[in-house]
């Protein structure tokens, strides 16, 4: 990710892809300094992995076990 969206995600304490994709697009656009360009950048990175904003837990791959 470029600096602006990465910084915005850290500011909002979104630390995992799982946390990210469970957010809705309109929620993301409410984050300070996170605009349509940041949203488009992340959507482009998620698409090849069949991930998108607004996913629910049943749509996500299982989480790996914690050690």
C-alpha distance (Angstrom), angle and dihedral (degrees) to the residues before:
residue distance angle dihedral
X1 . . .
X2 3.75 . .
X3 3.80 118.5 .
X4 3.81 99.9 -96.4
X5 3.83 99.5 55.1
X6 3.81 91.9 38.5
X7 3.80 90.6 52.9
X8 3.80 92.2 46.4
X9 3.81 91.6 51.8
X10 3.82 91.9 49.5
X11 3.82 89.7 48.2
X12 3.82 89.5 54.5
X13 3.83 90.9 44.7
X14 3.82 92.3 -118.8
X15 3.79 98.9 152.5
X16 3.80 106.0 159.8
X17 3.79 135.8 49.8
X18 3.80 87.4 -122.7
X19 3.82 91.0 58.7
X20 3.79 89.9 45.5
X21 3.80 98.7 52.2
X22 3.79 92.3 46.8
X23 3.83 88.6 64.5
X24 3.78 119.9 90.7
X25 3.80 119.2 -123.9
X26 3.80 92.2 -115.0
X27 3.83 89.8 53.1
X28 3.78 89.7 53.8
X29 3.80 92.3 51.0
X30 3.82 89.5 57.2
X31 3.82 90.7 63.1
X32 3.82 111.3 103.8
X33 3.83 112.8 -102.5
X34 3.81 91.5 7.1
X35 3.78 111.2 117.3
X36 3.76 141.9 159.3
X37 3.82 93.5 -71.0
X38 3.81 91.4 55.0
X39 3.80 90.2 46.5
X40 3.81 91.6 50.5
X41 3.81 91.8 48.1
X42 3.80 92.2 53.7
X43 3.81 93.8 43.4
X44 3.80 88.9 53.8
X45 3.82 90.5 52.9
X46 3.81 93.6 46.6
X47 3.82 98.5 46.9
X48 3.84 98.6 73.8
X49 3.81 87.8 55.8
X50 3.84 93.3 51.0
X51 3.80 89.9 -112.7
X52 3.80 127.6 133.1
X53 3.77 140.6 165.2
X54 3.79 117.7 -80.9
X55 3.78 97.5 35.8
X56 3.79 118.7 154.7
X57 3.83 124.5 -140.7
X58 3.82 93.3 -100.4
X59 3.81 90.5 59.0
X60 3.80 94.9 51.7
X61 3.79 126.8 88.3
X62 3.79 113.4 -104.6
X63 3.78 116.9 -85.5
X64 3.79 116.8 -110.6
X65 3.82 113.0 -110.9
X66 3.79 116.7 -95.0
X67 3.79 117.4 -118.9
